[in-house]
Amino acid sequence: MTLSREMRIVLTPDWFLRGDVSIELFSFIVLLAFFILSMRSYRINKNKNTKTLGKAFLLIAVAELANILTKLVLFYDTTFTRTIGDMAITYHIVKSVDIFYSAGFFFYKLLTLMGLYTIYKISQKNKAMPNFALVFYFLIISAFASNFFYFIFHITSLIFLILIIQNYSKIYEKTKLINTKILITAFGFIALAQLIFVLSKMGTFYVIAEFIELIGYMILLALIIRILKNGGKKAKSK
């Protein structure tokens, strides 16, 4: 007996499972690298925004890790899934798996939204903070509701990304920094992916969205490499 496909609540086509996890693993590595780079930069310039940005990317990185581990455990032939498959599937066992599965994706969505909200607040000109408990409450509601209405997470992410792009575009107009422009481009691709994810009940759209999001993270990786190279050149010139 094998784990029933009906117990799954995500929209990844079966034939794309391996590619899906590979893309998310790449995203996790890029996000973790951005966090490390931000922390290293903070130690040099002591800019609190740099530190906060690093923490935001770490939140999204941990979210990606939760997403990857949940899919690995329940999609692939792991000890956990074999154990379930060998047992007589009772109502209580099925419910336990559902709880594990739902919890994994809940934390993925909540941490992602918290990370995006943090990036939005950093880029916002008006730094006045709303009641954090209230914001956190609405983020939890959005993440929880997404387990029943999957598109809520993607729409909420899209709204945050649009606001982030808008704020960074204003910063770019003043500074004309190439790194800011590259960051805006990366967020633009990730935002487009969220829009297409809304249609991901049709498997082809899910795959398209994943590859567009991958492009966004590849651009982020290119930004990291560019920053490291520029940092190396400055160090040599001193």
C-alpha positions in Angstrom: 0.0 0.0 0.0 1.4 3.5 -0.8 0.6 6.9 0.4 -2.6 8.1 -1.3 -2.2 11.0 -3.8 -5.5 12.4 -2.6 -3.9 13.4 0.7 -1.8 16.0 -1.1 -2.8 19.6 -1.2 -0.3 21.2 -3.5 -0.6 21.5 -7.3 2.8 20.2 -8.4 2.3 17.9 -11.4 3.7 14.4 -10.5 6.1 14.4 -13.5 7.6 17.7 -12.3 8.2 16.8 -8.6 12.0 16.3 -8.9 12.4 19.5 -10.9 10.2 21.4 -8.5 12.3 20.4 -5.5 15.6 21.1 -7.4 14.4 24.7 -8.3 13.4 25.3 -4.6 16.8 24.0 -3.4 18.5 26.4 -5.7 16.3 29.2 -4.4 17.2 28.3 -0.8 20.9 28.4 -1.6 20.6 31.8 -3.2 18.5 33.2 -0.3 21.0 31.8 2.2 23.9 33.3 0.3 22.1 36.7 0.2 21.7 36.5 4.0 25.4 35.7 4.6 26.4 38.6 2.2 24.1 41.0 4.1 25.5 40.0 7.5 29.0 40.4 6.2 28.2 43.8 4.8 26.5 44.8 8.1 29.7 44.0 10.0 31.5 46.5 7.8 29.0 49.4 7.4 26.9 48.8 10.5 23.8 49.7 8.5 20.7 48.4 10.3 18.7 48.2 7.1 21.4 45.8 5.7 21.0 43.6 8.7 17.2 43.6 8.6 17.3 42.8 4.8 19.6 39.8 5.6 17.1 38.6 8.2 14.2 39.0 5.8 16.0 36.8 3.2 16.8 34.3 6.0 13.1 34.0 6.8 12.3 33.3 3.1 15.2 30.8 3.0 13.9 28.9 6.0 10.5 29.0 4.4 11.9 27.3 1.3 13.7 24.7 3.4 10.4 23.9 5.2 8.7 23.6 1.8 11.5 21.3 0.5 11.5 19.0 3.5 7.8 18.6 3.5 7.8 17.6 -0.2 10.7 15.3 0.2 9.1 13.4 3.1 5.7 13.0 1.5 6.4 12.9 -2.2 9.4 10.5 -2.2 10.1 7.0 -1.0 11.4 8.0 2.5 11.4 5.9 5.6 8.4 7.9 6.9 6.3 7.3 3.8 7.2 3.6 3.6 6.2 3.2 7.3 2.8 4.7 6.5 2.4 2.7 3.4 3.1 -0.6 5.3 0.6 0.2 8.0 -3.2 -0.2 7.7 -4.2 3.3 6.9 -6.8 4.3 9.5 -8.6 7.6 9.8 -6.3 8.7 12.6 -3.1 7.9 10.6 -4.4 9.8 7.6 -5.3 12.8 9.8 -1.8 12.7 11.3 -0.2 12.9 7.9 -2.6 15.7 6.9 -1.6 17.6 10.0 2.2 17.2 9.2 1.6 18.1 5.6 -0.5 21.2 6.3 1.8 22.4 9.1 4.9 22.2 6.8 3.2 24.3 4.1 1.7 26.7 6.6 5.1 27.6 8.0 6.5 27.9 4.5 3.8 30.4 3.6 3.9 32.3 6.9 7.7 32.7 6.9 7.7 33.8 3.2 5.0 36.5 3.9 6.9 37.7 7.0 10.1 38.0 4.9 8.4 39.9 2.1 6.7 42.2 4.6 10.1 42.9 6.2 11.6 43.8 2.8 8.7 46.0 2.1 9.1 47.9 5.4 12.8 48.4 4.8 12.2 49.9 1.3 9.4 52.1 2.5 10.2 55.8 2.9 7.9 56.2 5.8 9.4 54.0 8.6 6.5 54.3 11.0 5.6 50.8 12.0 2.0 49.7 12.3 1.0 47.5 15.2 3.2 44.4 14.6 0.8 42.1 16.5 -2.0 43.1 14.1 0.2 42.6 11.0 1.4 39.2 12.3 -2.2 38.2 12.9 -3.2 39.0 9.3 -0.1 37.2 8.0 -1.1 34.1 10.0 -4.7 34.3 8.7 -3.4 34.6 5.1 -1.0 31.6 5.5 -3.7 29.5 7.2 -6.4 30.3 4.6 -4.0 29.4 1.8 -4.3 25.7 2.9 -7.9 25.9 1.7 -7.7 28.5 -1.0 -4.2 28.2 -2.4 -4.3 31.4 -4.4 -4.6 33.6 -1.3 -0.9 33.1 -0.5 0.2 33.9 -4.1 -2.0 37.0 -4.3 -0.7 38.3 -0.9 2.9 37.6 -2.0 2.2 39.5 -5.3 0.8 42.5 -3.4 3.9 42.7 -1.2 6.2 42.3 -4.2 4.5 45.0 -6.1 4.9 47.4 -3.2 8.5 46.4 -2.8 9.2 47.0 -6.5 7.4 50.3 -6.3 9.5 51.4 -3.3 12.8 50.3 -4.8 11.9 52.0 -8.1 11.7 55.3 -6.3 15.1 54.6 -4.7 16.6 53.8 -8.1 15.2 57.1 -9.6 17.3 58.9 -6.9 20.4 56.8 -6.8 20.6 55.2 -10.3 22.5 52.3 -8.8 22.8 49.3 -11.1 22.5 46.9 -8.1 19.1 48.4 -7.2 17.9 48.0 -10.8 19.0 44.3 -10.8 17.2 43.7 -7.5 14.0 45.3 -9.0 14.3 43.0 -12.0 14.7 39.9 -9.8 11.6 40.9 -7.8 9.8 41.6 -11.0 10.2 38.0 -12.2 9.3 36.6 -8.8 6.2 38.8 -8.8 5.2 37.6 -12.3 5.6 34.0 -11.1 3.2 34.7 -8.2 0.6 36.0 -10.7 0.9 32.8 -12.8 0.8 30.6 -9.7 -2.8 31.8 -9.2 -3.6 29.7 -12.3 -1.5 26.8 -11.2 -4.5 24.4 -10.9 -3.6 23.8 -14.5 -0.3 21.9 -14.2 1.4 23.7 -17.2 1.0 27.1 -15.5 2.6 25.8 -12.3 5.7 24.7 -14.3 5.9 28.0 -16.2 5.6 29.9 -12.9 8.4 27.8 -11.3 10.8 28.5 -14.2 10.0 32.2 -14.1 10.6 32.3 -10.4 13.9 30.4 -11.1 14.9 33.2 -13.5 14.3 35.7 -10.6 16.5 33.8 -8.3 19.2 33.4 -11.0 19.2 37.2 -11.3 19.6 37.5 -7.5 22.5 35.1 -7.7 24.0 37.3 -10.5 23.6 40.3 -8.1 25.4 38.4 -5.3 28.3 37.6 -7.7 28.4 41.2 -8.9 28.6 42.5 -5.3 31.3 40.0 -4.3 33.4 40.9 -7.4 33.0 44.7 -6.8 34.0 44.1 -3.1 37.0 42.1 -4.2 38.1 44.9 -6.6 37.8 47.5 -3.8 39.8 45.4 -1.4 42.6 45.1 -3.9 42.7 48.8 -4.7 43.2 49.7 -1.0 
